Amino acid sequence: MPAYWIAHVTVTDPARYKGYQALAPQAFAKFGGKFLARGGASDSPEGAGFERHVVIEFPDLATARACYASPEYSVAKAERDGAARVMITMVEGL
C-alpha cells in the first residue's frame, strides 16, 4: 500500500536551503519516492500557513520511514536545519 510524505515548508534562508534541495532528491530516489506535488500555487484555508507544500509517494510506510532515517536524508536535513520551518507527516494511502 503506498504511503506519502506531506511536507509543509516556509523557507527562512533561501541560500542555505539550496543545499537541502540539491541533496534530498537523491534520498527520495533511492527509496522509490515520487513527487506528486512540490511548491506551486496553494491555499491554506485552516491552520498555520506555510509557503510550500510537498507530497512524495513511497511504495509503503516502512519505506517512507526508512528514507527519513537514512544517512542520505540525514545529510540533506542537516543542510536544511536553520534554513526553514518544516512540518512533515507520513501517512499510509488507501
Summary of the structure (lengths in Angstrom):
residues: 94
radius of gyration: 12.9
end to end distance: 6.9
largest distance: 37.5
contacts: 265
relative contact order: 0.38
helix: 38%
strand: 32%
